[in-house]
Amino acid sequence: MFRKIPYFLLILLFISFLNEINADERTAGSLDKDGISWQDADKYYGQYKTVDGIIVKTHNSGKAVFLNFHPNWKRYFTAVIFERHFHLFPPNPEKYYLGKHVRVKGIIKEYKGKPEIILTSPAQIQVIEK
């Protein structure tokens, strides 16, 4: 009986390891079940979501960097990095992310009638390689 216990534990550890690998693949792979397009962000205020799109326009005001998913930044989804977090992101994030396909994660908030996610960590934004 005691010989069976180590095999049982080994099998449990192996299954646990496989689950961790699958979780990592889901994180690095396609959109998760909470993933949405930037066009739909205004339907999810107050919810934690992964928003997918291409950064088409950026601006660094010195106090914040705005990563815009549409040229009309006054009406459509934006990801925002405030000055106190600049040091955590790549240098010149307004240039680094411009033109790149990204996924941003966070709580979608409404600011001046449009959706946005505040980025406080680079773990919240993933560049999607082609």
C-alpha positions as CSV (number, residue, x, y, z in Angstrom):
1,M,0.0,0.0,0.0
2,F,2.8,2.5,0.8
3,R,4.3,2.0,-2.6
4,K,1.1,3.2,-4.3
5,I,1.1,6.5,-2.4
6,P,4.2,7.9,-4.0
7,Y,3.0,7.0,-7.5
8,F,-0.4,8.6,-6.7
9,L,1.4,11.8,-5.6
10,L,3.6,11.7,-8.7
11,I,0.6,11.5,-10.9
12,L,-1.1,14.4,-9.1
13,L,2.0,16.6,-9.4
14,F,2.2,15.8,-13.1
15,I,-1.5,16.7,-13.7
16,S,-0.9,20.0,-11.7
17,F,2.1,20.7,-13.9
18,L,0.1,20.1,-17.1
19,N,-2.6,22.5,-15.9
20,E,0.0,25.2,-15.3
21,I,1.3,24.8,-18.8
22,N,-2.2,25.1,-20.2
23,A,-2.8,28.3,-18.2
24,D,0.4,29.8,-19.5
25,E,-0.6,29.0,-23.1
26,R,-4.0,30.6,-22.6
27,T,-2.3,33.7,-21.3
28,A,0.2,34.0,-24.1
29,G,-2.2,32.8,-26.9
30,S,-5.4,34.1,-28.3
31,L,-7.9,36.3,-26.5
32,D,-9.2,34.8,-23.4
33,K,-12.9,34.5,-22.6
34,D,-12.9,38.1,-21.3
35,G,-11.2,39.4,-24.4
36,I,-13.0,42.1,-26.5
37,S,-12.3,44.4,-29.4
38,W,-11.5,48.0,-28.7
39,Q,-14.8,48.9,-30.6
40,D,-16.8,47.2,-27.9
41,A,-15.0,48.6,-24.8
42,D,-17.8,51.1,-24.1
43,K,-20.2,48.1,-23.3
44,Y,-18.1,46.9,-20.4
45,Y,-17.6,49.9,-18.0
46,G,-16.5,48.8,-14.6
47,Q,-15.4,45.3,-15.8
48,Y,-12.0,43.8,-16.0
49,K,-11.3,43.0,-19.6
50,T,-8.6,42.3,-22.2
51,V,-9.0,44.8,-25.0
52,D,-7.5,44.0,-28.4
53,G,-6.5,46.4,-31.2
54,I,-3.8,48.4,-32.9
55,I,-2.4,51.6,-31.5
56,V,-3.0,54.1,-34.4
57,K,-2.3,57.4,-32.6
58,T,-0.3,58.4,-29.5
59,H,0.4,61.5,-27.5
60,N,2.7,62.2,-24.6
61,S,1.6,65.3,-22.6
62,G,4.4,65.0,-20.2
63,K,1.9,64.0,-17.5
64,A,0.4,61.1,-19.4
65,V,0.9,59.0,-22.5
66,F,-2.3,58.2,-24.4
67,L,-2.3,55.1,-26.6
68,N,-5.3,55.5,-28.9
69,F,-7.0,52.7,-30.8
70,H,-8.8,55.2,-33.2
71,P,-7.6,58.5,-34.7
72,N,-10.6,60.2,-33.0
73,W,-9.2,59.9,-29.5
74,K,-12.0,62.1,-28.1
75,R,-14.6,59.4,-28.7
76,Y,-12.9,56.0,-28.8
77,F,-11.0,53.6,-26.5
78,T,-7.6,54.8,-25.1
79,A,-5.1,53.1,-22.8
80,V,-3.4,55.7,-20.5
81,I,0.0,55.6,-18.7
82,F,0.4,58.3,-16.1
83,E,3.8,60.0,-15.4
84,R,4.4,58.2,-12.1
85,H,4.5,54.9,-14.0
86,F,6.6,56.0,-17.1
87,H,9.7,54.4,-15.6
88,L,8.1,51.0,-15.6
89,F,7.4,51.0,-19.4
90,P,9.7,51.0,-22.4
91,P,11.4,54.4,-23.0
92,N,9.1,56.7,-25.1
93,P,6.1,54.5,-24.9
94,E,4.2,56.8,-27.3
95,K,6.8,55.7,-30.0
96,Y,7.3,52.2,-28.8
97,Y,3.6,51.1,-29.0
98,L,2.6,53.2,-32.1
99,G,1.5,51.0,-35.0
100,K,1.6,47.8,-32.9
101,H,-1.1,45.3,-32.3
102,V,-1.6,45.1,-28.5
103,R,-3.8,43.6,-25.8
104,V,-4.4,45.7,-22.7
105,K,-5.8,44.4,-19.5
106,G,-7.6,46.3,-16.8
107,I,-10.8,47.8,-15.6
108,I,-12.6,49.7,-18.3
109,K,-13.5,53.2,-17.0
110,E,-15.5,56.0,-18.5
111,Y,-13.7,59.3,-18.8
112,K,-15.3,62.2,-20.5
113,G,-17.8,59.9,-22.3
114,K,-15.3,57.4,-23.7
115,P,-13.8,54.1,-22.5
116,E,-10.2,53.8,-21.2
117,I,-7.9,51.5,-19.2
118,I,-5.3,53.0,-16.9
119,L,-2.0,51.1,-17.3
120,T,0.1,51.0,-14.1
121,S,2.3,48.0,-15.1
122,P,3.8,46.7,-18.3
123,A,2.2,43.4,-17.4
124,Q,-1.1,45.0,-18.5
125,I,-0.1,45.4,-22.1
126,Q,1.1,42.7,-24.5
127,V,2.5,43.4,-28.0
128,I,1.1,40.7,-30.4
129,E,3.8,39.6,-32.8
130,K,2.7,38.8,-36.3
